[in-house]
Amino acid sequence: MFSTFAQMLANDERIQFTITKQGESITVLIQPVFKGAANTDTSETVQELRAALAMPLYIVASPAALDAGFPNSLTQYTQTRERLHDSLSDALTRVKENSKSAVSKAEQAEPKTKTKTGGQVTVEPLDNTDHSSQSETPTITSKSLF
């Protein structure tokens, strides 16, 4: 049983394990506690996976039923969480890759600028397309940053 707990702890900072008696039954609650707060800027898929991973294992049964079935229930719970954790890791990897790709594309799309004599700025596009029909001096409007 503690090997299963150790497996759960590999992905989470800690787990809370609570046992209480209610009449003739025993209630067992296993609550995973994540490292750090959830990032609200992450995708909906990541937030849903994180919420699923935070779901506790909650069992109310007789002591005899817990003796017989709790280890199996704990193993199934841990295996389900492992699959969800793998899905979360994959989703986070995709988000990071997409983010890097978007930054790279944005950097490639930015034009290079050079200052000429007289303080004029010309814009040189990054592609090799002929832009000779366009003005060499950018138009400055009230929405410009300069």
CORCOR-V43301 format. One record per backbone hydrogen bond with DSSP energy under -0.5 kcal/mol. NH is the residue of the N-H (numbers start at 1). CO is the residue of the C=O. E is the energy in kcal/mol with one decimal. If there is no record, write none. Layout:
nh: {NH:NH}
co: {CO:CO}
e: {E:E}
This chain:
nh: {5:6:7:8:9:10:10:11:12:13:14:16:17:18:18:20:22:25:26:27:28:29:30:31:31:32:33:40:42:47:48:49:50:51:52:53:54:55:57:58:59:61:63:66:67:68:69:70:73:74:75:76:77:78:79:80:81:82:83:84:85:86:87:88:89:90:91:92:93:94:95:96:97:98:99:100:101:102:103:104:105:106:107:108:109:110:112:114:116:119:120:122:123:124:124:125:131:134:138:138:141:144}
co: {1:2:3:4:5:6:7:8:8:33:33:31:15:16:29:27:25:22:61:20:59:18:57:16:29:30:14:38:39:43:44:45:46:47:48:49:50:52:30:56:28:26:24:62:63:64:65:66:69:70:71:72:73:74:75:76:77:78:79:80:81:82:83:84:85:86:87:88:89:90:91:92:93:94:95:96:97:98:99:100:101:102:103:104:105:106:124:122:120:116:117:114:136:112:122:123:129:131:121:136:139:141}
e: {-1.6:-2.3:-1.9:-2.0:-2.3:-0.7:-0.6:-1.3:-1.0:-0.8:-1.5:-3.0:-0.5:-0.5:-3.0:-2.3:-2.8:-2.1:-3.3:-3.5:-3.1:-2.8:-2.6:-2.9:-0.5:-0.5:-2.6:-0.6:-1.3:-2.1:-2.5:-2.4:-2.5:-2.1:-2.3:-2.2:-1.2:-1.1:-2.4:-0.6:-2.6:-2.2:-0.5:-2.4:-2.4:-1.9:-2.8:-2.3:-2.4:-2.9:-2.1:-2.4:-2.4:-2.4:-2.4:-2.3:-2.2:-2.2:-2.1:-2.2:-2.9:-2.5:-2.1:-2.5:-2.7:-2.4:-2.5:-2.7:-2.1:-2.3:-2.4:-2.3:-2.5:-2.8:-2.3:-2.5:-2.5:-2.4:-2.2:-2.4:-2.5:-2.2:-2.3:-2.0:-1.7:-0.9:-1.8:-1.5:-3.0:-1.4:-0.6:-1.9:-0.6:-2.5:-0.6:-0.6:-0.6:-1.7:-0.8:-0.5:-0.6:-1.7}
